[in-house]
């Protein structure tokens, strides 16, 4: 049987706080982003109006079109 569909908070908070939060954020910040910026040094956001922000407690971009050069 499947669980009922409900909204999801990626890393949660309170008693359901994800213990891997800091590991995941460090992996993105110290591994993935430097590799991405090294590979595409001229990457840009052509139109800032196309960046879509959502969320209340965990506000962040949900859509960020970039131009890879």
CHARMM internal coordinates of N, CA and C (Angstrom, degrees):
IC EDIT
DIST 1 N 1 CA 1.4394
DIST 1 CA 1 C 1.5343
ANGL 1 N 1 CA 1 C 108.91
DIST 1 C 2 N 1.3278
ANGL 1 CA 1 C 2 N 117.18
DIHE 1 N 1 CA 1 C 2 N 144.28
DIST 2 N 2 CA 1.4552
ANGL 1 C 2 N 2 CA 122.67
DIHE 1 CA 1 C 2 N 2 CA -178.41
DIST 2 CA 2 C 1.5189
ANGL 2 N 2 CA 2 C 111.31
DIHE 1 C 2 N 2 CA 2 C -95.91
DIST 2 C 3 N 1.3351
ANGL 2 CA 2 C 3 N 115.72
DIHE 2 N 2 CA 2 C 3 N 153.37
DIST 3 N 3 CA 1.4655
ANGL 2 C 3 N 3 CA 120.01
DIHE 2 CA 2 C 3 N 3 CA 176.99
DIST 3 CA 3 C 1.5193
ANGL 3 N 3 CA 3 C 110.00
DIHE 2 C 3 N 3 CA 3 C -74.67
DIST 3 C 4 N 1.3208
ANGL 3 CA 3 C 4 N 115.78
DIHE 3 N 3 CA 3 C 4 N 155.59
DIST 4 N 4 CA 1.4625
ANGL 3 C 4 N 4 CA 121.02
DIHE 3 CA 3 C 4 N 4 CA 177.28
DIST 4 CA 4 C 1.5316
ANGL 4 N 4 CA 4 C 109.14
DIHE 3 C 4 N 4 CA 4 C -67.80
DIST 4 C 5 N 1.3191
ANGL 4 CA 4 C 5 N 116.24
DIHE 4 N 4 CA 4 C 5 N 146.79
DIST 5 N 5 CA 1.4578
ANGL 4 C 5 N 5 CA 121.77
DIHE 4 CA 4 C 5 N 5 CA 179.85
DIST 5 CA 5 C 1.5254
ANGL 5 N 5 CA 5 C 108.54
DIHE 4 C 5 N 5 CA 5 C -74.08
DIST 5 C 6 N 1.3343
ANGL 5 CA 5 C 6 N 116.62
DIHE 5 N 5 CA 5 C 6 N 131.38
DIST 6 N 6 CA 1.4556
ANGL 5 C 6 N 6 CA 121.10
DIHE 5 CA 5 C 6 N 6 CA 174.25
DIST 6 CA 6 C 1.5280
ANGL 6 N 6 CA 6 C 108.96
DIHE 5 C 6 N 6 CA 6 C -148.37
DIST 6 C 7 N 1.3368
ANGL 6 CA 6 C 7 N 115.78
DIHE 6 N 6 CA 6 C 7 N 165.80
DIST 7 N 7 CA 1.4548
ANGL 6 C 7 N 7 CA 118.67
DIHE 6 CA 6 C 7 N 7 CA -179.19
DIST 7 CA 7 C 1.5230
ANGL 7 N 7 CA 7 C 108.88
DIHE 6 C 7 N 7 CA 7 C -67.25
DIST 7 C 8 N 1.3208
ANGL 7 CA 7 C 8 N 115.62
DIHE 7 N 7 CA 7 C 8 N 150.17
DIST 8 N 8 CA 1.4535
ANGL 7 C 8 N 8 CA 121.97
DIHE 7 CA 7 C 8 N 8 CA -173.74
DIST 8 CA 8 C 1.5200
ANGL 8 N 8 CA 8 C 110.03
DIHE 7 C 8 N 8 CA 8 C -119.40
DIST 8 C 9 N 1.3132
ANGL 8 CA 8 C 9 N 116.90
DIHE 8 N 8 CA 8 C 9 N 137.48
DIST 9 N 9 CA 1.4603
ANGL 8 C 9 N 9 CA 121.40
DIHE 8 CA 8 C 9 N 9 CA 171.84
DIST 9 CA 9 C 1.5221
ANGL 9 N 9 CA 9 C 106.24
DIHE 8 C 9 N 9 CA 9 C -111.13
DIST 9 C 10 N 1.3040
ANGL 9 CA 9 C 10 N 116.67
DIHE 9 N 9 CA 9 C 10 N 113.85
DIST 10 N 10 CA 1.4523
ANGL 9 C 10 N 10 CA 122.48
DIHE 9 CA 9 C 10 N 10 CA -170.66
DIST 10 CA 10 C 1.5237
ANGL 10 N 10 CA 10 C 114.75
DIHE 9 C 10 N 10 CA 10 C -42.32
DIST 10 C 11 N 1.3137
ANGL 10 CA 10 C 11 N 116.93
DIHE 10 N 10 CA 10 C 11 N -59.72
DIST 11 N 11 CA 1.4599
ANGL 10 C 11 N 11 CA 119.25
DIHE 10 CA 10 C 11 N 11 CA -176.14
DIST 11 CA 11 C 1.5240
ANGL 11 N 11 CA 11 C 112.14
DIHE 10 C 11 N 11 CA 11 C -102.18
DIST 11 C 12 N 1.3140
ANGL 11 CA 11 C 12 N 117.56
DIHE 11 N 11 CA 11 C 12 N -2.89
DIST 12 N 12 CA 1.4501
ANGL 11 C 12 N 12 CA 121.39
DIHE 11 CA 11 C 12 N 12 CA 176.14
DIST 12 CA 12 C 1.5151
ANGL 12 N 12 CA 12 C 113.75
DIHE 11 C 12 N 12 CA 12 C 64.54
DIST 12 C 13 N 1.3119
ANGL 12 CA 12 C 13 N 114.28
DIHE 12 N 12 CA 12 C 13 N -174.05
DIST 13 N 13 CA 1.4492
ANGL 12 C 13 N 13 CA 121.09
DIHE 12 CA 12 C 13 N 13 CA 179.59
DIST 13 CA 13 C 1.5168
ANGL 13 N 13 CA 13 C 107.87
DIHE 12 C 13 N 13 CA 13 C -159.47
DIST 13 C 14 N 1.2902
ANGL 13 CA 13 C 14 N 117.70
DIHE 13 N 13 CA 13 C 14 N 164.57
DIST 14 N 14 CA 1.4561
ANGL 13 C 14 N 14 CA 121.39
DIHE 13 CA 13 C 14 N 14 CA 178.82
DIST 14 CA 14 C 1.5147
ANGL 14 N 14 CA 14 C 111.68
DIHE 13 C 14 N 14 CA 14 C 67.49
DIST 14 C 15 N 1.3444
ANGL 14 CA 14 C 15 N 118.24
DIHE 14 N 14 CA 14 C 15 N -137.94
DIST 15 N 15 CA 1.4649
ANGL 14 C 15 N 15 CA 120.80
DIHE 14 CA 14 C 15 N 15 CA -175.43
DIST 15 CA 15 C 1.5250
ANGL 15 N 15 CA 15 C 113.69
DIHE 14 C 15 N 15 CA 15 C -68.44
DIST 15 C 16 N 1.3342
ANGL 15 CA 15 C 16 N 117.24
DIHE 15 N 15 CA 15 C 16 N -15.56
DIST 16 N 16 CA 1.4654
ANGL 15 C 16 N 16 CA 120.46
DIHE 15 CA 15 C 16 N 16 CA -179.50
DIST 16 CA 16 C 1.5179
ANGL 16 N 16 CA 16 C 112.05
DIHE 15 C 16 N 16 CA 16 C -105.12
DIST 16 C 17 N 1.3233
ANGL 16 CA 16 C 17 N 117.21
DIHE 16 N 16 CA 16 C 17 N 21.75
DIST 17 N 17 CA 1.4596
ANGL 16 C 17 N 17 CA 121.84
DIHE 16 CA 16 C 17 N 17 CA -179.49
DIST 17 CA 17 C 1.5210
ANGL 17 N 17 CA 17 C 110.02
DIHE 16 C 17 N 17 CA 17 C -63.80
DIST 17 C 18 N 1.3101
ANGL 17 CA 17 C 18 N 116.29
DIHE 17 N 17 CA 17 C 18 N 130.84
DIST 18 N 18 CA 1.4607
ANGL 17 C 18 N 18 CA 121.89
DIHE 17 CA 17 C 18 N 18 CA -178.06
DIST 18 CA 18 C 1.5315
ANGL 18 N 18 CA 18 C 110.47
DIHE 17 C 18 N 18 CA 18 C -73.67
DIST 18 C 19 N 1.3083
ANGL 18 CA 18 C 19 N 117.04
DIHE 18 N 18 CA 18 C 19 N 124.07
DIST 19 N 19 CA 1.4637
ANGL 18 C 19 N 19 CA 121.14
DIHE 18 CA 18 C 19 N 19 CA -179.49
DIST 19 CA 19 C 1.5268
ANGL 19 N 19 CA 19 C 112.45
DIHE 18 C 19 N 19 CA 19 C -72.30
DIST 19 C 20 N 1.3244
ANGL 19 CA 19 C 20 N 117.08
DIHE 19 N 19 CA 19 C 20 N -14.91
DIST 20 N 20 CA 1.4597
ANGL 19 C 20 N 20 CA 120.64
DIHE 19 CA 19 C 20 N 20 CA 179.52
DIST 20 CA 20 C 1.5231
ANGL 20 N 20 CA 20 C 113.83
DIHE 19 C 20 N 20 CA 20 C -93.17
DIST 20 C 21 N 1.3240
ANGL 20 CA 20 C 21 N 117.77
DIHE 20 N 20 CA 20 C 21 N 4.89
DIST 21 N 21 CA 1.4627
ANGL 20 C 21 N 21 CA 122.03
DIHE 20 CA 20 C 21 N 21 CA -177.19
DIST 21 CA 21 C 1.5231
ANGL 21 N 21 CA 21 C 112.20
DIHE 20 C 21 N 21 CA 21 C -52.80
DIST 21 C 22 N 1.3149
ANGL 21 CA 21 C 22 N 116.28
DIHE 21 N 21 CA 21 C 22 N -52.29
DIST 22 N 22 CA 1.4609
ANGL 21 C 22 N 22 CA 120.13
DIHE 21 CA 21 C 22 N 22 CA -174.58
DIST 22 CA 22 C 1.5304
ANGL 22 N 22 CA 22 C 111.73
DIHE 21 C 22 N 22 CA 22 C -68.71
DIST 22 C 23 N 1.3165
ANGL 22 CA 22 C 23 N 117.06
DIHE 22 N 22 CA 22 C 23 N -34.60
DIST 23 N 23 CA 1.4693
ANGL 22 C 23 N 23 CA 120.70
DIHE 22 CA 22 C 23 N 23 CA 176.94
DIST 23 CA 23 C 1.5281
ANGL 23 N 23 CA 23 C 109.98
DIHE 22 C 23 N 23 CA 23 C -65.59
DIST 23 C 24 N 1.3289
ANGL 23 CA 23 C 24 N 116.71
DIHE 23 N 23 CA 23 C 24 N -43.92
DIST 24 N 24 CA 1.4597
ANGL 23 C 24 N 24 CA 120.81
DIHE 23 CA 23 C 24 N 24 CA -179.65
DIST 24 CA 24 C 1.5277
ANGL 24 N 24 CA 24 C 110.96
DIHE 23 C 24 N 24 CA 24 C -64.79
DIST 24 C 25 N 1.3206
ANGL 24 CA 24 C 25 N 117.44
DIHE 24 N 24 CA 24 C 25 N -44.79
DIST 25 N 25 CA 1.4667
ANGL 24 C 25 N 25 CA 120.47
DIHE 24 CA 24 C 25 N 25 CA -179.82
DIST 25 CA 25 C 1.5176
ANGL 25 N 25 CA 25 C 111.50
DIHE 24 C 25 N 25 CA 25 C -65.20
DIST 25 C 26 N 1.3125
ANGL 25 CA 25 C 26 N 117.28
DIHE 25 N 25 CA 25 C 26 N -38.70
DIST 26 N 26 CA 1.4658
ANGL 25 C 26 N 26 CA 120.57
DIHE 25 CA 25 C 26 N 26 CA 178.06
DIST 26 CA 26 C 1.5293
ANGL 26 N 26 CA 26 C 110.49
DIHE 25 C 26 N 26 CA 26 C -66.71
DIST 26 C 27 N 1.3295
ANGL 26 CA 26 C 27 N 117.11
DIHE 26 N 26 CA 26 C 27 N -39.40
DIST 27 N 27 CA 1.4672
ANGL 26 C 27 N 27 CA 120.72
DIHE 26 CA 26 C 27 N 27 CA 178.62
DIST 27 CA 27 C 1.5216
ANGL 27 N 27 CA 27 C 110.55
DIHE 26 C 27 N 27 CA 27 C -61.75
DIST 27 C 28 N 1.3150
ANGL 27 CA 27 C 28 N 117.15
DIHE 27 N 27 CA 27 C 28 N -41.61
DIST 28 N 28 CA 1.4624
ANGL 27 C 28 N 28 CA 120.67
DIHE 27 CA 27 C 28 N 28 CA 178.63
DIST 28 CA 28 C 1.5198
ANGL 28 N 28 CA 28 C 110.10
DIHE 27 C 28 N 28 CA 28 C -68.11
DIST 28 C 29 N 1.3197
ANGL 28 CA 28 C 29 N 117.38
DIHE 28 N 28 CA 28 C 29 N -47.93
DIST 29 N 29 CA 1.4615
ANGL 28 C 29 N 29 CA 121.74
DIHE 28 CA 28 C 29 N 29 CA -174.81
DIST 29 CA 29 C 1.5141
ANGL 29 N 29 CA 29 C 115.20
DIHE 28 C 29 N 29 CA 29 C -71.59
DIST 29 C 30 N 1.3331
ANGL 29 CA 29 C 30 N 117.59
DIHE 29 N 29 CA 29 C 30 N -33.59
DIST 30 N 30 CA 1.4583
ANGL 29 C 30 N 30 CA 119.76
DIHE 29 CA 29 C 30 N 30 CA -175.32
DIST 30 CA 30 C 1.5186
ANGL 30 N 30 CA 30 C 114.67
DIHE 29 C 30 N 30 CA 30 C -107.12
DIST 30 C 31 N 1.3156
ANGL 30 CA 30 C 31 N 117.34
DIHE 30 N 30 CA 30 C 31 N -11.12
DIST 31 N 31 CA 1.4648
ANGL 30 C 31 N 31 CA 119.89
DIHE 30 CA 30 C 31 N 31 CA -179.42
DIST 31 CA 31 C 1.5278
ANGL 31 N 31 CA 31 C 110.93
DIHE 30 C 31 N 31 CA 31 C -118.48
DIST 31 C 32 N 1.3320
ANGL 31 CA 31 C 32 N 116.93
DIHE 31 N 31 CA 31 C 32 N -61.45
DIST 32 N 32 CA 1.4570
ANGL 31 C 32 N 32 CA 120.65
DIHE 31 CA 31 C 32 N 32 CA -171.94
DIST 32 CA 32 C 1.5263
ANGL 32 N 32 CA 32 C 113.26
DIHE 31 C 32 N 32 CA 32 C -68.54
DIST 32 C 33 N 1.3311
ANGL 32 CA 32 C 33 N 117.80
DIHE 32 N 32 CA 32 C 33 N -48.85
DIST 33 N 33 CA 1.4674
ANGL 32 C 33 N 33 CA 119.43
DIHE 32 CA 32 C 33 N 33 CA -177.35
DIST 33 CA 33 C 1.5252
ANGL 33 N 33 CA 33 C 113.31
DIHE 32 C 33 N 33 CA 33 C -63.38
DIST 33 C 34 N 1.3377
ANGL 33 CA 33 C 34 N 120.05
DIHE 33 N 33 CA 33 C 34 N -45.06
DIST 34 N 34 CA 1.4684
ANGL 33 C 34 N 34 CA 118.31
DIHE 33 CA 33 C 34 N 34 CA 176.64
DIST 34 CA 34 C 1.5326
ANGL 34 N 34 CA 34 C 113.34
DIHE 33 C 34 N 34 CA 34 C -59.25
DIST 34 C 35 N 1.3239
ANGL 34 CA 34 C 35 N 117.33
DIHE 34 N 34 CA 34 C 35 N -38.42
DIST 35 N 35 CA 1.4687
ANGL 34 C 35 N 35 CA 120.57
DIHE 34 CA 34 C 35 N 35 CA 178.47
DIST 35 CA 35 C 1.5233
ANGL 35 N 35 CA 35 C 109.93
DIHE 34 C 35 N 35 CA 35 C -65.66
DIST 35 C 36 N 1.3362
ANGL 35 CA 35 C 36 N 116.77
DIHE 35 N 35 CA 35 C 36 N -43.32
DIST 36 N 36 CA 1.4620
ANGL 35 C 36 N 36 CA 121.19
DIHE 35 CA 35 C 36 N 36 CA 179.37
DIST 36 CA 36 C 1.5308
ANGL 36 N 36 CA 36 C 110.98
DIHE 35 C 36 N 36 CA 36 C -61.50
DIST 36 C 37 N 1.3405
ANGL 36 CA 36 C 37 N 117.28
DIHE 36 N 36 CA 36 C 37 N -46.39
DIST 37 N 37 CA 1.4635
ANGL 36 C 37 N 37 CA 120.64
DIHE 36 CA 36 C 37 N 37 CA -178.70
DIST 37 CA 37 C 1.5300
ANGL 37 N 37 CA 37 C 112.44
DIHE 36 C 37 N 37 CA 37 C -69.75
DIST 37 C 38 N 1.3246
ANGL 37 CA 37 C 38 N 117.13
DIHE 37 N 37 CA 37 C 38 N -30.68
DIST 38 N 38 CA 1.4718
ANGL 37 C 38 N 38 CA 120.45
DIHE 37 CA 37 C 38 N 38 CA 176.06
DIST 38 CA 38 C 1.5234
ANGL 38 N 38 CA 38 C 110.27
DIHE 37 C 38 N 38 CA 38 C -69.35
DIST 38 C 39 N 1.3131
ANGL 38 CA 38 C 39 N 116.07
DIHE 38 N 38 CA 38 C 39 N -41.41
DIST 39 N 39 CA 1.4650
ANGL 38 C 39 N 39 CA 121.12
DIHE 38 CA 38 C 39 N 39 CA -178.02
DIST 39 CA 39 C 1.5310
ANGL 39 N 39 CA 39 C 112.15
DIHE 38 C 39 N 39 CA 39 C -70.81
DIST 39 C 40 N 1.3419
ANGL 39 CA 39 C 40 N 116.66
DIHE 39 N 39 CA 39 C 40 N -36.44
DIST 40 N 40 CA 1.4700
ANGL 39 C 40 N 40 CA 121.82
DIHE 39 CA 39 C 40 N 40 CA -178.53
DIST 40 CA 40 C 1.5329
ANGL 40 N 40 CA 40 C 109.98
DIHE 39 C 40 N 40 CA 40 C -126.13
DIST 40 C 41 N 1.3430
ANGL 40 CA 40 C 41 N 117.82
DIHE 40 N 40 CA 40 C 41 N 73.59
DIST 41 N 41 CA 1.4717
ANGL 40 C 41 N 41 CA 120.41
DIHE 40 CA 40 C 41 N 41 CA -175.23
DIST 41 CA 41 C 1.5236
ANGL 41 N 41 CA 41 C 113.95
DIHE 40 C 41 N 41 CA 41 C -64.87
DIST 41 C 42 N 1.3096
ANGL 41 CA 41 C 42 N 118.14
DIHE 41 N 41 CA 41 C 42 N -21.11
DIST 42 N 42 CA 1.4637
ANGL 41 C 42 N 42 CA 121.25
DIHE 41 CA 41 C 42 N 42 CA -179.34
DIST 42 CA 42 C 1.5295
ANGL 42 N 42 CA 42 C 112.43
DIHE 41 C 42 N 42 CA 42 C -104.86
DIST 42 C 43 N 1.3378
ANGL 42 CA 42 C 43 N 116.58
DIHE 42 N 42 CA 42 C 43 N 21.09
DIST 43 N 43 CA 1.4571
ANGL 42 C 43 N 43 CA 121.02
DIHE 42 CA 42 C 43 N 43 CA 179.13
DIST 43 CA 43 C 1.5282
ANGL 43 N 43 CA 43 C 108.80
DIHE 42 C 43 N 43 CA 43 C -60.62
DIST 43 C 44 N 1.3312
ANGL 43 CA 43 C 44 N 116.12
DIHE 43 N 43 CA 43 C 44 N 140.10
DIST 44 N 44 CA 1.4615
ANGL 43 C 44 N 44 CA 119.29
DIHE 43 CA 43 C 44 N 44 CA -179.40
DIST 44 CA 44 C 1.5203
ANGL 44 N 44 CA 44 C 110.23
DIHE 43 C 44 N 44 CA 44 C -147.26
DIST 44 C 45 N 1.3168
ANGL 44 CA 44 C 45 N 114.68
DIHE 44 N 44 CA 44 C 45 N 163.24
DIST 45 N 45 CA 1.4650
ANGL 44 C 45 N 45 CA 122.10
DIHE 44 CA 44 C 45 N 45 CA 172.84
DIST 45 CA 45 C 1.5174
ANGL 45 N 45 CA 45 C 105.63
DIHE 44 C 45 N 45 CA 45 C -102.74
DIST 45 C 46 N 1.3360
ANGL 45 CA 45 C 46 N 118.04
DIHE 45 N 45 CA 45 C 46 N 104.35
DIST 46 N 46 CA 1.4665
ANGL 45 C 46 N 46 CA 120.54
DIHE 45 CA 45 C 46 N 46 CA -173.47
DIST 46 CA 46 C 1.5281
ANGL 46 N 46 CA 46 C 113.93
DIHE 45 C 46 N 46 CA 46 C -63.33
DIST 46 C 47 N 1.3313
ANGL 46 CA 46 C 47 N 117.42
DIHE 46 N 46 CA 46 C 47 N -34.86
DIST 47 N 47 CA 1.4596
ANGL 46 C 47 N 47 CA 120.18
DIHE 46 CA 46 C 47 N 47 CA -177.60
DIST 47 CA 47 C 1.5263
ANGL 47 N 47 CA 47 C 108.88
DIHE 46 C 47 N 47 CA 47 C -139.44
DIST 47 C 48 N 1.3194
ANGL 47 CA 47 C 48 N 117.48
DIHE 47 N 47 CA 47 C 48 N 107.62
DIST 48 N 48 CA 1.4703
ANGL 47 C 48 N 48 CA 121.12
DIHE 47 CA 47 C 48 N 48 CA -178.22
DIST 48 CA 48 C 1.5223
ANGL 48 N 48 CA 48 C 112.78
DIHE 47 C 48 N 48 CA 48 C -62.78
DIST 48 C 49 N 1.3237
ANGL 48 CA 48 C 49 N 117.63
DIHE 48 N 48 CA 48 C 49 N -22.98
DIST 49 N 49 CA 1.4624
ANGL 48 C 49 N 49 CA 120.69
DIHE 48 CA 48 C 49 N 49 CA 178.05
DIST 49 CA 49 C 1.5275
ANGL 49 N 49 CA 49 C 112.40
DIHE 48 C 49 N 49 CA 49 C -68.96
DIST 49 C 50 N 1.3372
ANGL 49 CA 49 C 50 N 117.94
DIHE 49 N 49 CA 49 C 50 N -17.36
DIST 50 N 50 CA 1.4624
ANGL 49 C 50 N 50 CA 121.94
DIHE 49 CA 49 C 50 N 50 CA 179.19
DIST 50 CA 50 C 1.5308
ANGL 50 N 50 CA 50 C 112.77
DIHE 49 C 50 N 50 CA 50 C -83.46
DIST 50 C 51 N 1.3356
ANGL 50 CA 50 C 51 N 117.84
DIHE 50 N 50 CA 50 C 51 N -9.73
DIST 51 N 51 CA 1.4657
ANGL 50 C 51 N 51 CA 120.65
DIHE 50 CA 50 C 51 N 51 CA 177.99
DIST 51 CA 51 C 1.5258
ANGL 51 N 51 CA 51 C 107.92
DIHE 50 C 51 N 51 CA 51 C -75.72
DIST 51 C 52 N 1.3243
ANGL 51 CA 51 C 52 N 116.64
DIHE 51 N 51 CA 51 C 52 N 124.85
DIST 52 N 52 CA 1.4594
ANGL 51 C 52 N 52 CA 122.78
DIHE 51 CA 51 C 52 N 52 CA -176.12
DIST 52 CA 52 C 1.5264
ANGL 52 N 52 CA 52 C 109.27
DIHE 51 C 52 N 52 CA 52 C -107.22
DIST 52 C 53 N 1.3231
ANGL 52 CA 52 C 53 N 116.63
DIHE 52 N 52 CA 52 C 53 N 120.50
DIST 53 N 53 CA 1.4683
ANGL 52 C 53 N 53 CA 123.35
DIHE 52 CA 52 C 53 N 53 CA -179.21
DIST 53 CA 53 C 1.5204
ANGL 53 N 53 CA 53 C 109.26
DIHE 52 C 53 N 53 CA 53 C -105.24
DIST 53 C 54 N 1.3235
ANGL 53 CA 53 C 54 N 116.81
DIHE 53 N 53 CA 53 C 54 N 140.32
DIST 54 N 54 CA 1.4650
ANGL 53 C 54 N 54 CA 122.17
DIHE 53 CA 53 C 54 N 54 CA 177.44
DIST 54 CA 54 C 1.5278
ANGL 54 N 54 CA 54 C 109.10
DIHE 53 C 54 N 54 CA 54 C -144.07
DIST 54 C 55 N 1.2999
ANGL 54 CA 54 C 55 N 114.09
DIHE 54 N 54 CA 54 C 55 N 162.85
DIST 55 N 55 CA 1.4511
ANGL 54 C 55 N 55 CA 120.48
DIHE 54 CA 54 C 55 N 55 CA 172.52
DIST 55 CA 55 C 1.5131
ANGL 55 N 55 CA 55 C 113.32
DIHE 54 C 55 N 55 CA 55 C 108.18
DIST 55 C 56 N 1.3144
ANGL 55 CA 55 C 56 N 114.62
DIHE 55 N 55 CA 55 C 56 N 159.57
DIST 56 N 56 CA 1.4579
ANGL 55 C 56 N 56 CA 121.42
DIHE 55 CA 55 C 56 N 56 CA 178.52
DIST 56 CA 56 C 1.5257
ANGL 56 N 56 CA 56 C 108.65
DIHE 55 C 56 N 56 CA 56 C -116.39
DIST 56 C 57 N 1.3118
ANGL 56 CA 56 C 57 N 117.19
DIHE 56 N 56 CA 56 C 57 N -67.48
DIST 57 N 57 CA 1.4626
ANGL 56 C 57 N 57 CA 121.11
DIHE 56 CA 56 C 57 N 57 CA 178.92
DIST 57 CA 57 C 1.5167
ANGL 57 N 57 CA 57 C 112.62
DIHE 56 C 57 N 57 CA 57 C -76.13
DIST 57 C 58 N 1.3220
ANGL 57 CA 57 C 58 N 117.02
DIHE 57 N 57 CA 57 C 58 N -31.02
DIST 58 N 58 CA 1.4605
ANGL 57 C 58 N 58 CA 122.90
DIHE 57 CA 57 C 58 N 58 CA -178.93
DIST 58 CA 58 C 1.5174
ANGL 58 N 58 CA 58 C 109.07
DIHE 57 C 58 N 58 CA 58 C -122.97
DIST 58 C 59 N 1.3088
ANGL 58 CA 58 C 59 N 116.47
DIHE 58 N 58 CA 58 C 59 N 58.16
DIST 59 N 59 CA 1.4624
ANGL 58 C 59 N 59 CA 121.21
DIHE 58 CA 58 C 59 N 59 CA -176.34
DIST 59 CA 59 C 1.5154
ANGL 59 N 59 CA 59 C 110.63
DIHE 58 C 59 N 59 CA 59 C -68.40
DIST 59 C 60 N 1.3240
ANGL 59 CA 59 C 60 N 115.54
DIHE 59 N 59 CA 59 C 60 N 135.80
DIST 60 N 60 CA 1.4509
ANGL 59 C 60 N 60 CA 120.87
DIHE 59 CA 59 C 60 N 60 CA 177.80
DIST 60 CA 60 C 1.5116
ANGL 60 N 60 CA 60 C 110.98
DIHE 59 C 60 N 60 CA 60 C -172.85
DIST 60 C 61 N 1.3238
ANGL 60 CA 60 C 61 N 115.97
DIHE 60 N 60 CA 60 C 61 N 172.60
DIST 61 N 61 CA 1.4621
ANGL 60 C 61 N 61 CA 119.29
DIHE 60 CA 60 C 61 N 61 CA -179.79
DIST 61 CA 61 C 1.5353
ANGL 61 N 61 CA 61 C 110.51
DIHE 60 C 61 N 61 CA 61 C -73.22
DIST 61 C 62 N 1.3220
ANGL 61 CA 61 C 62 N 115.95
DIHE 61 N 61 CA 61 C 62 N 133.94
DIST 62 N 62 CA 1.4681
ANGL 61 C 62 N 62 CA 120.79
DIHE 61 CA 61 C 62 N 62 CA 174.81
DIST 62 CA 62 C 1.5224
ANGL 62 N 62 CA 62 C 110.58
DIHE 61 C 62 N 62 CA 62 C -107.33
DIST 62 C 63 N 1.3271
ANGL 62 CA 62 C 63 N 116.24
DIHE 62 N 62 CA 62 C 63 N -11.32
DIST 63 N 63 CA 1.4638
ANGL 62 C 63 N 63 CA 121.90
DIHE 62 CA 62 C 63 N 63 CA 177.04
DIST 63 CA 63 C 1.5159
ANGL 63 N 63 CA 63 C 107.60
DIHE 62 C 63 N 63 CA 63 C -148.52
DIST 63 C 64 N 1.3340
ANGL 63 CA 63 C 64 N 116.30
DIHE 63 N 63 CA 63 C 64 N 122.98
DIST 64 N 64 CA 1.4593
ANGL 63 C 64 N 64 CA 120.79
DIHE 63 CA 63 C 64 N 64 CA 179.80
DIST 64 CA 64 C 1.5220
ANGL 64 N 64 CA 64 C 109.14
DIHE 63 C 64 N 64 CA 64 C -143.24
DIST 64 C 65 N 1.3358
ANGL 64 CA 64 C 65 N 117.06
DIHE 64 N 64 CA 64 C 65 N 85.43
DIST 65 N 65 CA 1.4529
ANGL 64 C 65 N 65 CA 119.70
DIHE 64 CA 64 C 65 N 65 CA 178.95
DIST 65 CA 65 C 1.5305
ANGL 65 N 65 CA 65 C 110.84
DIHE 64 C 65 N 65 CA 65 C -65.36
DIST 65 C 66 N 1.3141
ANGL 65 CA 65 C 66 N 115.94
DIHE 65 N 65 CA 65 C 66 N 129.34
DIST 66 N 66 CA 1.4614
ANGL 65 C 66 N 66 CA 120.43
DIHE 65 CA 65 C 66 N 66 CA 178.82
DIST 66 CA 66 C 1.5167
ANGL 66 N 66 CA 66 C 110.01
DIHE 65 C 66 N 66 CA 66 C -123.90
DIST 66 C 67 N 1.3129
ANGL 66 CA 66 C 67 N 115.27
DIHE 66 N 66 CA 66 C 67 N 157.38
DIST 67 N 67 CA 1.4511
ANGL 66 C 67 N 67 CA 122.49
DIHE 66 CA 66 C 67 N 67 CA 176.12
DIST 67 CA 67 C 1.5222
ANGL 67 N 67 CA 67 C 107.99
DIHE 66 C 67 N 67 CA 67 C -106.82
DIST 67 C 68 N 1.3335
ANGL 67 CA 67 C 68 N 117.08
DIHE 67 N 67 CA 67 C 68 N 117.90
DIST 68 N 68 CA 1.4563
ANGL 67 C 68 N 68 CA 122.18
DIHE 67 CA 67 C 68 N 68 CA -179.26
DIST 68 CA 68 C 1.5122
ANGL 68 N 68 CA 68 C 109.19
DIHE 67 C 68 N 68 CA 68 C -96.37
DIST 68 C 69 N 1.3250
ANGL 68 CA 68 C 69 N 116.37
DIHE 68 N 68 CA 68 C 69 N 124.09
DIST 69 N 69 CA 1.4746
ANGL 68 C 69 N 69 CA 120.12
DIHE 68 CA 68 C 69 N 69 CA -179.94
DIST 69 CA 69 C 1.5066
ANGL 69 N 69 CA 69 C 109.74
DIHE 68 C 69 N 69 CA 69 C -127.06
END
COOR INIT
IC SEED 1 N 1 CA 1 C
IC BUILD
